[in-house]
Amino acid sequence: MSSPLTQHIEKLDTATFPSIDILEIILDIIGKVLTSKMQERNLWDQPPILLGYSDHQAWNKKDAFSDIKIDCYEYAVLRRYQSLKAQTLIKENIDGLVFLNIDHFLLERQKAHDPEGYAIFKNVEAVLQNLSESGSITIDNPQDKKKIRNETVCRLAVQNDKICFPDSIALKQIMASYPEYETIVNDSIKISKKAQQRLSSLIVHLKKEGTAVFRVRDLVEVLKKASRIVSSEVSSSDFEKDFHKELSEMMVSSDRETEAGIDAVGMHEKLKKEIDKLKKHNKVKCRLHLLLTVMLNRFANDEDDSTTDIAREMGESKSTISEDRKLLKYLAEKL
């Protein structure tokens, strides 16, 4: 007997939208599978911006998950309904195909919006598979024996007692003690043989330092957090200097204060118009307008314009303000 999801696809017709009741049932199914797969990939507890949802702070908020659930339904079902419908003529149940589409949806979102995190996992995955095949480590996959997952357990030494995983702080301290740790972090954000070779040496270091077992997600998260700290420190400082310089050049075209004031107002108005042209939600546009005002006020008063201080003043996350500042810089460069 076919499932509600398969029945929905069998009856799906783009000319007539399904009833609200049916759609709620299908979205509930999609949502449960999506939640499970996000938890498997250790994405559930991460900021939504890593999957491209910069308007939200956490997935446990109703609106945040509603947005990604609808996008997932469009990707996994609506865009592929013709091929899925064709499969219903062959198979009684095609839920597995939809669930596979949900996997691909998350992969594409992560590749597009968190390429560094995606690259780190793929590098770790390749290293662990090679070490497992060579017999250097033992892999214990509780969910999928063929693939490296976040919950995959890596055994570096034989343990007779109950498994005791090192906490993230202990794991980070051991990893950070490796002389090439910073280089490994920098290299791991791009998929490459060089990055994988260095990651392999890091695993050997863990073993030498007495680490007997660890979870993949713990190793990956330490690398991700380290890469984002380095990335944010470099990009935010560079951005702040560049944007401050651009504002100076754009807003002060003469030595006279009156003309400088007119230029400042003119630039402010031009950027406001560019913001209004964006195909963004009104909430995002309002935030960009406020950010622009805050930045210009701080510039005029010669105050610190760090992303952290502005985020605190506006009551937004640092990652959201960082992305907004990049967008403002792009708009300013167009003028």
N, C-alpha and C positions, 0 to 999 in steps of 0.2 A: 504494500500500500504506500502511495506517495505521501510525502510530508507536506505540511502547509506551505513551506517555501517552494517546493517543486510544483505544487498545485498553482501557486501564485504565478510562477513563470509560465506554466502551461496556458493560463488564461490571460496572461499579460498582453495588452494591446496598447500601443503608444497613442492611439487615437482616442481612447477612453481611459481616463485616469482611475485607478482603483479607489474604492470607497475608503473613507477615513478609518473605519473599523479594521478593514483588512490591512491597510497600510500600517496601522499601529502594531498589529500582530507581527507583520514581517519586519518592521523596524526593531521590534523587541528581540526577535531572533537574531537579526544582524548585530544588534547592540551587545547581546550576550557573547556571541562569538568574537566580536571585535574587542570587547573588554578582556576576554581570556587571552587572545593573541597579543594584546598590548602588555598584559602582565607577563606573559612568556618572554617577551622581548625587553622587559624591564622599562617600558615606556609609560606605564600608567602613573608612576610617581614622578615622572619628569615634567618640566614645564611644557604646556601645549605649544609654545612657540617653536619647539624642536620638530613639530610636524606641520608647522605653517599656520598655527592659530594664535596669532600674537595678541588678540583681543581678550584672551582668557588667561587666568592665573593657575588653574588646576582642573584636572579632568573630573573631579568629583562634583563640580558645579554643573547644574542642569543644562544651562545654555551651551557650555563648552562641549559637553559630550553629545548634545543634540546636533551641533554643527558637524562634528566629525562623523557621526552616525549617518546623517543624511548624505554627506559626501561619499561615504563608503557604499551606501545603497546605490547611489548613482553610478559609481565606478564598478561595483561588483555585479550589479544586476541590469540596470537600465542601459548602460553603454554596451553591454554584451548580451542583451536579451535575445537577439536573433540566433546567435550560436548556442546559447543555453537552451532556447526553445527547441532547436533542432535536436539537441541531446535528449530531450524528454520523449522524443519518438523512438529512441533506442533504449534508454534506461528508465527504470521506474522511479529512481531517486537520484537527483543530481545535486543534492545539498553539498556534497564534497567539492564539486566544481566551484560553487559559489564561495565556499570557505577558502578554497585556494585563491580565488580572486581577492578575497579580503587580505590574505597574506601579501599578495602582490601590491595591493593598495597601500599597506603600511610600508612596504619596502620602497615604493616610489615616493611616498611622502617623506620618508626619512632621507632618501638619497637627495631629494630636492631641497629640503629645509635643514637637514642636519648631516651634510656630507662628511664632516669630520667624524662624527659618532659612528656613522655607517662604515666608514673606511677602517676605523679602529676595530670594530667587531669583525669585519671581513679578514683583516690581517691576523687577529687573534685566532679566528676560526681556522685559517689555513695552517698556522703554526701548530695548533693543537692536533689537527688531523695528521700532519706530517710526523709529529713526535709520537703520536699514538701508533701509527703504522710502523715506525722504527722500533717500537717497544720501549721508548724512553719514559713514557708515562702511560697510565691506564685511564681510560675514559669510561665514565659511568653516566649513561643517558637515561634519566628517569622517564622521559616522554617520547623521544625519538632516537632509536639506536643508530640511525644512519647520519644524523646531523648534530652539529654542535649547537646547543641552545644556551640561553642564559642560565638555566638551572642545571646544566651539565656539570658533573663533578669530575675534577681532575686529580688523580692520585699520583703523587710524586714518589711515595714510599709506601711500603706495606704497613697497614695498620691493623692490629689485632683488637684494639679497644674500640669503643664507640667513636664515630667520626666527630671530630671537633674542629670546626672551621675557624680560621683566624678572622677576627673582625676587620673591618675596612681600615681602621687606623693602624692596626698591627701590620696588615698587608702593605699598606702605603709606606710605612716606615722601612720595611725590608726592601721594597722596590726602590725607594728613594735613596737607599744606601748604595745602590749599584752605581759605579762611577759614570756610566753612560746613560743614566736614567733620563736626563733632560733631552739628550739627543734622540733617544727612543721615543719619547713623547712627541717631539717635533716631527719625527719621521713617520710615526704611526697614523697620522691624519691623512695620509695618502696611501692607497693600495700599491704596494711595490714589494719586490723580492728583497730589497735592502732592508725595508722596514720589518719584514718577516724574519729575516736572519737575526736582526738585533733583538726582536721580541723573543726569539728562541733562546738567545743568550740570557735574557732576563728570567726566563723560566728555569734555566739551569741555575742561575743565581739564587732563586727562591728555594730550589732543592738543596743547594749547598748550605743555605742559611737555616735549614731545618724545617722548612715548610713541607708538611707531608701531604696536604690536601687543600684544595680551594675550589670555589665555585666560579664558573666563567663570568657570571654577572659581576662578582666582586672585583675581579681583575679588570674587566672592561670599564667599570665605573670609576676606578681609581685613575685609569688612563684618560677617560673622558673628562673628568673633573680637572685633571692637571692640564690637559690640552686647552680647555676653555679658559682657565685662569691665564695661561700664557697668551692665548689669542685675544682675550678681552683687554689685557694690560697693554699689548702692543697696538691693537686696532683702535682702542678707545683713546689712548694718548695721542696716536698719530692723527686720528680723526679730529680730536679737539684742537690740536695745533693747526691743522689744515683749515678747519672750518673757521676758527678765530681769524686766521690770516685772510681767508676769503672775505669774511665780513669786513675786516679792516680795509681791504683793497676796494671792495664794492661800496662801502658806506662813507669813506673819506676820500673824495676825489679832489678836494682842494684844502687849503690851509684854513679857510674861514669856517668858523663853527656853524654859522647859519646854513651854509651850503652843505656841510657835513650832515646837519640835522635833516635837511630836505632829502639828501640821498638816503639817509637811514629810513625815513618814513616811506620814501619811494620804494626801496628794496623790500621793506616790510609788506607793503601793499601788493607788490609783484608776486612775492612768495605766497601770500594769502590767496591770490587768484589762481596760482598754480596748484595749491592744495585743493581748492574747490573743484578744479577740473579732474582730480583723481577719481577713478572708479573704485572708491572705497566706501565703507559704511560711514554714516554720519558721525558715529561715535569716534571712529578713527580720525576723521577730519577735524573734529572738535579738539581732540587730543593734540594733533599736529599744530593747530592754531595756537593752543595754549603753550605748547613747547616752544614755538617760534617766539612768542611774546616773552616767555621766561628767559630764553637765551639772549634775546636782544636787550632786555633789561639788565641782565647780568653783564653783558658786554658794555653797555652804556655806563654802568656803575663800576666797571673794572673789577668785577667780582669773579670768583672761581666758577668755571663753567663745567666742572667734572660731571660725568654721567651719573655718578652715585649721588651727588648733592641735588641735582635736578630731579632725579627719580624720587628722592626723599621729599622734595618740595611738592612735587605733583602727586605723590601718593601712588606711583606706578612702580613696576618692577624695573630693575636695571636693564634687563634684556629687552624689554619693550621700548624703553627710552633709547637704548643703543640702536635698535632697528629704525626707530623714528628719526633719529639724527642722521642716519645714513640716507634715508629717503629725502630729508630736507637738503642734505648736501647735494644729492643728485638733482633736485629741483633747482637749487641755486646755480649749479653748473650749466643748466640749460638756458639760463637767462642771459 
